[in-house]
């Protein structure tokens, strides 16, 4: 603790000053990374009383000690740290941080409520990742002030609005409580005891993504999951979707490859049975026999000539029989191939839907297969109807 003097900043974003009291002084350095998390440094003036925390280092060029500052606050703000530690200890003793109370978060989230400021960078960062990675997740933004004396109450009111929407309109899978980083004073809204109890008692799982990796708030400890940044929260919630889509793409490529292999094999089999190939073989055999016959002197023996004539007649009959059998074989294979295509087409679910059928799914994305399951569906909940050309949504009016 001491008085600031010789305060100056560098072009690289570092800040240097001297911290003095009545009897001594010491140099202090607030480097760019820490300065980003301590915006108060830009507002300080020489002569102000401050409290800093950090570690002691040696500036080797001068051989002097200096304080490497991690956090800086005006004199009197240190009470926030004391209050933070006291509340953290009390809630821990009440068991509110225990893992057994953490609600599980589905890997395939369908609807997310984001509680944050509409003007903050946190919402922009979250939406940027959401638009790039999400395939079916719906986003509900519940605005609230995230800094100031009224911020804890606005955050609680926003959480209550999300819970009401979940209970009266449509189910919400998870609530994300988020904002960017800042000083302990900036994040103090998330250290409110009433807000901690509201998060703990929420029927919806809550993710706390407040500040940066080095920042911790009471909401981080009491929430069902703590993530470092709004971007990390958006990536976590879309990981399951991305993995499922990648897996489906892999299965699709495998199915296409197997079908192409099967089709190529069938085409090869059909090619071997083509009449032109069979007739080519018969014609080659005929030519060979004709050459052999040309070498024979048929005038020598009428018996031999008669036998040859009989054999030629038999060859002609066999040729006709072979041609007829080949034609029937090719026709049968073509009919078999046509039947196979028909069976494949009949097994296609989209073909069945195109005939006027549809698939009914509950709001939990489960198939409703009979009237008994339909009657058990709760009222005022959306029901999906899957057609061959898209999906429709209806709402069951009552329990009849």
C-alpha positions as CSV (number, residue, x, y, z in Angstrom):
1,X,0.0,0.0,0.0
2,X,1.3,3.4,-0.9
3,X,1.2,6.6,-2.9
4,X,1.7,6.5,-6.7
5,X,4.4,8.8,-8.2
6,X,6.4,8.9,-11.4
7,X,3.5,7.1,-13.2
8,X,4.2,6.6,-16.9
9,X,3.2,4.2,-19.7
10,X,5.1,2.7,-22.6
11,X,4.1,2.2,-26.3
12,X,4.1,-1.6,-25.6
13,X,1.3,-1.2,-23.0
14,X,3.5,-1.6,-19.9
15,X,3.2,0.8,-17.0
16,X,5.8,1.9,-14.5
17,X,5.5,3.9,-11.2
18,X,6.9,4.3,-7.8
19,X,5.0,3.2,-4.7
20,X,5.9,5.3,-1.6
21,X,4.9,5.8,2.1
22,X,6.4,8.0,4.8
23,X,9.5,6.0,5.3
24,X,10.3,4.2,2.0
25,X,9.6,3.7,-1.7
26,X,9.9,0.9,-4.2
27,X,9.6,0.7,-8.0
28,X,6.6,-1.1,-9.5
29,X,5.9,-2.5,-13.0
30,X,2.5,-3.4,-14.4
31,X,3.1,-5.3,-17.7
32,X,0.7,-5.2,-20.7
33,X,-1.0,-8.6,-19.9
34,X,-1.8,-7.5,-16.4
35,X,-2.7,-4.0,-17.4
36,X,-5.4,-5.4,-19.7
37,X,-7.0,-6.9,-16.6
38,X,-6.5,-3.7,-14.6
39,X,-8.1,-0.9,-16.6
40,X,-7.9,1.3,-13.4
41,X,-4.2,2.0,-14.3
42,X,-5.4,4.4,-17.1
43,X,-7.4,6.4,-14.6
44,X,-4.7,6.7,-11.8
45,X,-2.9,10.0,-11.2
46,X,0.3,10.7,-9.3
47,X,-0.5,11.2,-5.6
48,X,-3.3,8.7,-5.3
49,X,-3.2,6.0,-2.6
50,X,-3.4,2.4,-4.0
51,X,-3.1,-1.2,-2.9
52,X,-1.2,-3.6,-5.2
53,X,-0.6,-7.3,-5.1
54,X,2.1,-9.2,-7.0
55,X,5.6,-10.6,-6.5
56,X,9.0,-9.1,-6.0
57,X,11.6,-9.2,-8.8
58,X,15.0,-7.7,-9.6
59,X,15.6,-5.2,-12.4
60,X,19.0,-6.5,-13.4
61,X,20.2,-3.5,-15.4
62,X,20.0,-1.3,-12.3
63,X,20.4,-4.0,-9.6
64,X,17.2,-2.8,-7.9
65,X,14.1,-4.5,-6.5
66,X,10.7,-3.9,-8.0
67,X,7.2,-5.1,-7.5
68,X,5.7,-7.1,-10.5
69,X,2.1,-6.0,-10.1
70,X,-0.7,-8.5,-10.8
71,X,-3.7,-6.4,-9.5
72,X,-4.1,-2.8,-8.5
73,X,-6.9,-1.0,-6.7
74,X,-7.5,2.3,-5.0
75,X,-7.1,2.4,-1.2
76,X,-10.3,1.1,0.4
77,X,-11.2,-1.2,-2.5
78,X,-9.3,-4.0,-0.7
79,X,-12.4,-4.6,1.3
80,X,-13.9,-6.3,-1.7
81,X,-11.3,-9.0,-1.5
82,X,-12.0,-9.5,2.1
83,X,-15.8,-9.7,1.4
84,X,-15.1,-12.1,-1.5
85,X,-13.1,-14.5,0.6
86,X,-15.6,-14.3,3.5
87,X,-18.6,-15.1,1.3
88,X,-16.6,-17.8,-0.5
89,X,-15.8,-19.5,2.8
90,X,-19.4,-19.2,4.0
91,X,-20.9,-20.7,0.9
92,X,-18.3,-23.5,0.9
93,X,-19.3,-24.4,4.4
94,X,-22.9,-24.6,3.3
95,X,-21.9,-27.2,0.7
96,X,-22.9,-25.0,-2.3
97,X,-19.7,-25.7,-4.2
98,X,-19.9,-29.5,-3.8
99,X,-19.7,-31.6,-7.0
100,X,-22.7,-33.7,-6.0
101,X,-25.0,-30.6,-6.4
102,X,-23.8,-29.9,-10.0
103,X,-26.5,-30.6,-12.6
104,X,-25.3,-32.5,-15.7
105,X,-25.2,-30.6,-19.0
106,X,-26.4,-32.4,-22.2
107,X,-23.7,-32.9,-24.9
108,X,-26.4,-32.1,-27.5
109,X,-27.9,-28.9,-26.3
110,X,-30.9,-27.6,-28.3
111,X,-31.7,-24.3,-26.6
112,X,-29.4,-22.0,-24.7
113,X,-30.3,-18.8,-22.7
114,X,-27.4,-16.3,-22.6
115,X,-27.6,-13.7,-19.8
116,X,-25.3,-10.7,-20.5
117,X,-25.2,-7.1,-21.6
118,X,-26.4,-6.4,-25.1
119,X,-23.6,-3.9,-25.6
120,X,-20.8,-6.0,-24.2
121,X,-18.1,-7.9,-26.2
122,X,-19.0,-11.1,-24.5
123,X,-22.3,-11.5,-26.4
124,X,-20.5,-10.7,-29.7
125,X,-17.8,-13.3,-29.0
126,X,-20.4,-15.9,-28.1
127,X,-22.6,-15.3,-31.2
128,X,-19.5,-15.4,-33.5
129,X,-18.6,-18.9,-32.4
130,X,-22.3,-19.9,-32.3
131,X,-22.9,-18.9,-35.9
132,X,-19.7,-20.7,-37.1
133,X,-20.1,-24.0,-35.2
134,X,-23.8,-24.5,-34.3
135,X,-26.0,-26.7,-36.6
136,X,-29.4,-26.8,-34.7
137,X,-28.9,-25.0,-31.3
138,X,-31.4,-22.1,-30.7
139,X,-30.2,-19.0,-28.8
140,X,-32.2,-17.0,-26.4
141,X,-30.6,-13.7,-25.2
142,X,-31.8,-12.3,-21.9
143,X,-30.3,-8.8,-21.4
144,X,-29.0,-7.7,-18.0
145,X,-26.6,-5.1,-16.7
146,X,-23.3,-6.9,-15.7
147,X,-21.6,-4.1,-13.7
148,X,-22.7,-1.6,-11.0
149,X,-24.8,-1.7,-7.9
150,X,-28.0,-2.8,-9.5
151,X,-26.3,-5.5,-11.7
152,X,-26.8,-8.4,-9.2
153,X,-30.5,-7.8,-9.1
154,X,-30.8,-7.5,-12.8
155,X,-28.9,-10.7,-13.3
156,X,-31.3,-12.5,-10.8
157,X,-34.3,-11.0,-12.6
158,X,-32.9,-12.2,-16.0
159,X,-32.4,-15.7,-14.5
160,X,-36.0,-15.7,-13.3
161,X,-37.2,-14.7,-16.8
162,X,-35.2,-17.6,-18.3
163,X,-36.7,-20.1,-15.8
164,X,-40.2,-18.8,-16.5
165,X,-39.6,-19.2,-20.3
166,X,-38.4,-22.7,-19.5
167,X,-41.5,-23.6,-17.5
168,X,-44.2,-21.9,-19.6
169,X,-43.0,-21.6,-23.2
170,X,-40.3,-24.1,-24.2
171,X,-37.6,-26.1,-22.4
172,X,-34.1,-24.5,-22.0
173,X,-31.2,-26.9,-21.7
174,X,-28.7,-24.6,-20.1
175,X,-28.2,-20.9,-19.0
176,X,-24.9,-19.2,-19.7
177,X,-24.1,-16.3,-17.4
178,X,-21.3,-14.3,-19.0
179,X,-19.3,-11.1,-19.4
180,X,-15.8,-10.0,-20.3
181,X,-12.9,-9.6,-17.8
182,X,-12.1,-6.7,-15.6
183,X,-11.0,-5.7,-12.1
184,X,-12.4,-7.1,-8.9
185,X,-14.7,-4.1,-8.7
186,X,-15.9,-4.6,-12.3
187,X,-16.8,-8.3,-11.6
188,X,-18.3,-7.6,-8.1
189,X,-21.8,-8.1,-9.4
190,X,-21.1,-11.8,-9.7
191,X,-20.0,-12.0,-6.1
192,X,-23.4,-11.3,-4.6
193,X,-24.8,-13.8,-2.1
194,X,-28.4,-13.6,-3.4
195,X,-27.2,-14.3,-7.0
196,X,-25.3,-17.3,-5.8
197,X,-28.4,-18.8,-4.1
198,X,-30.4,-18.1,-7.3
199,X,-27.9,-19.9,-9.4
200,X,-27.7,-22.8,-6.9
201,X,-31.5,-23.2,-6.8
202,X,-32.0,-22.9,-10.6
203,X,-33.8,-25.9,-12.1
204,X,-31.8,-25.3,-15.3
205,X,-28.1,-26.0,-15.4
206,X,-26.0,-22.8,-15.3
207,X,-22.6,-22.2,-16.9
208,X,-20.6,-19.3,-15.5
209,X,-18.2,-17.8,-18.1
210,X,-17.2,-14.5,-16.4
211,X,-13.9,-12.7,-17.0
212,X,-10.8,-14.4,-18.2
213,X,-8.8,-17.5,-17.2
214,X,-7.3,-15.7,-14.2
215,X,-10.5,-14.2,-12.9
216,X,-12.7,-16.1,-10.4
217,X,-16.1,-15.0,-9.0
218,X,-18.6,-16.6,-6.6
219,X,-20.8,-17.5,-9.6
220,X,-18.0,-19.6,-11.0
221,X,-17.9,-21.7,-7.8
222,X,-21.6,-22.2,-7.4
223,X,-22.5,-22.7,-11.1
224,X,-22.8,-26.2,-12.5
225,X,-19.8,-25.5,-14.8
226,X,-17.2,-22.8,-15.0
227,X,-15.6,-21.8,-18.3
228,X,-12.9,-19.2,-18.8
229,X,-14.4,-17.0,-21.5
230,X,-17.7,-16.5,-23.5
231,X,-15.9,-18.0,-26.5
232,X,-15.0,-21.1,-24.4
233,X,-18.6,-21.5,-23.4
234,X,-19.9,-21.3,-27.0
235,X,-17.2,-23.8,-28.1
236,X,-18.1,-26.2,-25.3
237,X,-21.9,-26.1,-26.1
238,X,-21.3,-26.8,-29.8
239,X,-18.7,-29.5,-29.4
240,X,-21.3,-32.3,-29.3
241,X,-23.0,-31.0,-32.4
242,X,-19.7,-30.8,-34.3
243,X,-18.6,-34.3,-33.3
244,X,-22.0,-35.8,-34.3
245,X,-21.9,-34.0,-37.7
246,X,-18.4,-35.2,-38.3
247,X,-19.5,-38.8,-37.5
248,X,-22.5,-38.6,-39.8
249,X,-20.4,-37.2,-42.6
250,X,-18.0,-40.2,-42.1
251,X,-20.9,-42.7,-42.2
252,X,-22.3,-41.0,-45.3
253,X,-19.0,-41.3,-47.1
254,X,-18.6,-44.9,-46.1
255,X,-22.2,-45.7,-47.3
256,X,-21.6,-44.0,-50.6
257,X,-18.3,-45.9,-51.0
258,X,-19.9,-49.3,-50.2
259,X,-22.8,-48.7,-52.6
260,X,-20.4,-47.6,-55.4
261,X,-18.4,-50.8,-54.9
262,X,-21.5,-52.9,-55.0
263,X,-22.8,-51.2,-58.1
264,X,-19.4,-51.6,-59.9
265,X,-19.4,-55.4,-59.0
266,X,-22.9,-55.8,-60.4
267,X,-22.0,-53.9,-63.6
268,X,-19.0,-56.3,-64.1
269,X,-21.3,-59.3,-63.6
270,X,-23.8,-57.9,-66.1
271,X,-21.0,-57.1,-68.6
272,X,-19.9,-60.8,-68.6
273,X,-23.4,-61.8,-69.5
274,X,-23.9,-59.4,-72.4
275,X,-25.0,-61.1,-75.6
276,X,-22.3,-59.4,-77.7
277,X,-19.5,-61.0,-75.6
278,X,-21.1,-64.4,-75.9
279,X,-21.6,-64.0,-79.6
280,X,-18.0,-62.9,-80.1
281,X,-16.8,-66.1,-78.4
282,X,-19.1,-68.2,-80.6
283,X,-17.9,-66.4,-83.7
284,X,-14.2,-67.0,-82.8
285,X,-14.9,-70.7,-82.2
286,X,-16.7,-70.8,-85.6
287,X,-13.8,-69.2,-87.4
288,X,-11.4,-71.7,-85.8
289,X,-13.5,-74.6,-86.9
290,X,-13.9,-73.1,-90.4
291,X,-10.1,-73.0,-90.7
292,X,-9.8,-76.6,-89.6
293,X,-12.5,-77.6,-92.1
294,X,-10.8,-75.8,-94.9
295,X,-7.7,-78.0,-94.4
296,X,-9.7,-81.1,-94.8
297,X,-10.1,-82.9,-98.2
298,X,-13.8,-83.7,-98.2
299,X,-13.7,-85.5,-101.5
300,X,-11.9,-88.4,-100.0
301,X,-14.8,-89.8,-98.0
302,X,-18.5,-89.4,-98.2
303,X,-18.8,-90.8,-94.7
304,X,-16.6,-88.1,-93.4
305,X,-18.5,-85.5,-95.2
306,X,-21.8,-86.8,-93.8
307,X,-20.4,-86.7,-90.3
308,X,-19.2,-83.2,-90.8
309,X,-22.6,-82.1,-92.1
310,X,-24.2,-83.7,-89.1
311,X,-21.8,-82.0,-86.7
312,X,-22.4,-78.7,-88.5
313,X,-26.1,-79.2,-88.0
314,X,-25.5,-80.0,-84.3
315,X,-23.4,-76.9,-84.0
316,X,-26.2,-74.8,-85.5
317,X,-28.7,-76.3,-83.1
318,X,-26.4,-75.8,-80.1
319,X,-25.7,-72.2,-81.2
320,X,-29.5,-71.5,-81.3
321,X,-30.0,-73.2,-77.9
322,X,-27.0,-71.2,-76.4
323,X,-28.3,-68.0,-77.9
324,X,-31.8,-68.6,-76.4
325,X,-30.4,-69.6,-73.0
326,X,-28.1,-66.5,-73.0
327,X,-31.1,-64.3,-73.8
328,X,-33.2,-65.8,-71.0
329,X,-30.2,-65.5,-68.6
330,X,-29.7,-61.9,-69.4
331,X,-33.4,-61.1,-69.1
332,X,-33.5,-62.8,-65.7
333,X,-30.5,-60.9,-64.4
334,X,-32.0,-57.6,-65.7
335,X,-35.3,-58.4,-63.9
336,X,-33.3,-59.3,-60.7
337,X,-31.4,-56.0,-60.9
338,X,-34.7,-54.1,-61.4
339,X,-36.2,-55.9,-58.4
340,X,-33.2,-55.0,-56.3
341,X,-33.5,-51.3,-57.2
342,X,-37.2,-51.5,-56.3
343,X,-36.5,-53.0,-52.9
344,X,-33.8,-50.4,-52.2
345,X,-36.3,-47.7,-53.1
346,X,-39.0,-49.2,-51.0
347,X,-36.7,-49.3,-48.0
348,X,-35.9,-45.6,-48.3
349,X,-37.7,-43.9,-45.4
350,X,-38.1,-40.7,-47.5
351,X,-40.0,-42.8,-50.1
352,X,-42.5,-43.9,-47.4
353,X,-42.9,-40.3,-46.2
354,X,-43.5,-39.2,-49.8
355,X,-46.6,-41.4,-50.0
356,X,-48.3,-39.2,-47.4
357,X,-46.9,-40.5,-44.2
358,X,-45.1,-38.5,-41.5
359,X,-43.1,-39.1,-38.3
360,X,-44.3,-37.6,-35.0
361,X,-41.7,-36.5,-32.5
362,X,-42.2,-35.1,-29.0
363,X,-40.5,-31.9,-27.8
364,X,-37.8,-34.2,-26.4
365,X,-37.1,-35.4,-30.0
366,X,-38.5,-38.9,-29.2
367,X,-40.7,-40.7,-31.8
368,X,-44.3,-41.1,-30.8
369,X,-45.4,-44.5,-32.3
370,X,-48.9,-45.0,-31.0
371,X,-52.0,-43.2,-29.5
372,X,-51.1,-44.1,-26.0
373,X,-47.7,-42.3,-26.2
374,X,-49.4,-39.3,-27.9
375,X,-52.0,-39.1,-25.0
376,X,-49.1,-39.0,-22.5
377,X,-47.6,-36.0,-24.1
378,X,-48.0,-32.8,-21.9
379,X,-50.1,-30.0,-23.2
380,X,-48.8,-26.7,-24.6
381,X,-45.6,-28.3,-25.7
382,X,-44.3,-28.3,-29.4
383,X,-44.6,-31.5,-31.4
384,X,-42.5,-32.0,-34.5
385,X,-44.0,-33.6,-37.7
386,X,-41.3,-34.9,-40.1
387,X,-42.4,-35.0,-43.8
388,X,-40.4,-36.0,-46.8
389,X,-39.7,-32.4,-47.7
390,X,-39.2,-30.8,-44.3
391,X,-40.4,-30.5,-40.7
392,X,-43.5,-28.8,-39.2
393,X,-44.2,-27.9,-35.6
394,X,-47.6,-28.1,-33.9
395,X,-48.7,-27.6,-30.3
396,X,-50.9,-30.0,-28.4
397,X,-53.7,-27.9,-26.9
398,X,-54.9,-30.1,-24.0
399,X,-54.3,-33.6,-22.6
400,X,-57.1,-35.3,-24.7
